[in-house]
Amino acid sequence: MDKAKAWAPLCTDYGSYDPLQSGSIDGTDTLPHDHAIVRATTARYKPNQQVKGDPERTVFVARLSDTTREETVKEVFSKYGKIESCRLVRDIVTGRPKGYAFVEFRHLEDAETAYHVRV
């Protein structure tokens, strides 16, 4: 099967996904038509230097209510071990919680225990 026939605008079992062609009308574009694709392919990741902690001991918590407070997250996860830090991520403009947090445990085993719990 040639590439033109295999191409699909969505990633499927029968096709291949090419971000350059995904916005193309007929799937034949070879040059980026969107500046976001150019930025994404040439960007260099710069980690936030203000965020400290050990990623091995950190648990990502998602799907939090927008009324969830940092104290509540600490309270829920403290039953799995000592918490080194807890960061409820907030919108930089509004200051409202974005619905996810990072909980860093003092010990790796505690983070692994908390990770495997389904709440």
C-alpha positions in Angstrom: 0.0 0.0 0.0 1.5 3.4 -0.9 1.7 6.3 1.5 -1.1 8.3 0.0 -3.6 5.4 0.4 -2.4 4.7 4.0 -2.7 8.3 5.1 -5.6 9.2 7.4 -6.4 12.5 9.2 -6.8 10.5 12.4 -4.6 7.8 13.7 -6.3 4.5 13.0 -5.6 0.8 12.7 -5.5 1.0 8.9 -3.6 4.2 8.4 -0.6 6.3 9.5 -0.6 9.7 11.1 1.6 12.4 9.8 1.2 15.8 11.6 2.3 17.6 8.5 -0.5 16.1 6.5 -3.2 16.1 9.1 -4.3 19.6 8.2 -3.9 19.0 4.5 -7.0 18.9 2.4 -5.9 15.9 0.4 -3.0 14.5 2.5 -0.2 15.5 0.1 1.4 18.4 2.0 5.0 17.9 2.8 5.8 21.3 4.4 4.3 22.5 7.7 1.3 24.6 7.1 0.9 25.5 10.7 3.4 27.5 12.7 2.5 25.5 15.8 4.0 22.4 14.2 7.2 24.3 13.4 7.4 25.5 17.0 6.8 22.1 18.4 9.4 20.3 16.3 12.1 22.9 17.0 11.3 23.6 20.6 13.7 22.8 23.4 12.3 21.7 26.8 13.2 24.0 29.6 12.2 22.6 33.0 10.8 25.0 35.6 13.7 25.7 37.9 11.4 26.7 40.8 9.9 23.2 40.9 12.1 21.0 43.2 11.7 17.4 44.2 12.4 13.8 43.2 10.3 12.6 40.3 10.8 9.0 41.4 9.0 9.7 44.7 6.3 12.0 43.2 2.7 10.9 42.4 0.6 12.7 39.8 -3.0 13.2 41.0 -5.5 14.1 38.3 -9.3 14.8 37.9 -9.5 16.9 41.1 -12.5 19.1 41.7 -11.9 22.8 41.2 -12.8 23.3 44.9 -10.1 20.9 46.1 -7.6 22.4 48.4 -3.9 21.5 49.0 -4.7 20.6 52.6 -7.3 18.0 51.4 -4.8 16.4 49.0 -2.2 16.2 51.8 -4.8 14.7 54.2 -5.9 12.0 51.7 -2.3 11.0 50.7 -0.7 11.2 54.2 -2.2 7.8 55.1 0.2 6.2 52.6 3.4 7.7 54.1 5.2 10.9 55.0 4.7 13.7 52.5 7.7 15.8 51.6 5.8 18.3 49.5 2.4 18.8 47.8 1.7 21.1 44.9 -1.8 21.8 43.7 -1.3 23.3 40.3 -3.1 26.6 39.7 -3.9 28.8 36.7 -1.3 31.5 36.5 -3.9 34.2 35.7 -6.9 33.3 37.8 -5.2 31.4 40.7 -7.9 28.7 40.5 -6.9 25.1 40.7 -6.4 23.4 37.3 -7.6 20.0 38.6 -4.3 18.2 39.2 -1.5 18.0 41.8 1.9 16.5 42.5 2.5 14.7 45.9 6.1 14.0 46.8 6.7 11.3 49.4 9.7 11.0 51.7 10.2 7.4 50.7 9.9 5.7 47.3 7.9 2.8 48.8 5.2 5.1 50.0 4.9 6.7 46.6 4.6 3.3 45.0 1.9 2.3 47.5 -0.1 5.5 46.9 0.3 5.1 43.1 -1.3 1.7 43.1 -4.4 2.7 45.2 -7.6 3.3 43.2 -9.7 6.0 44.8 
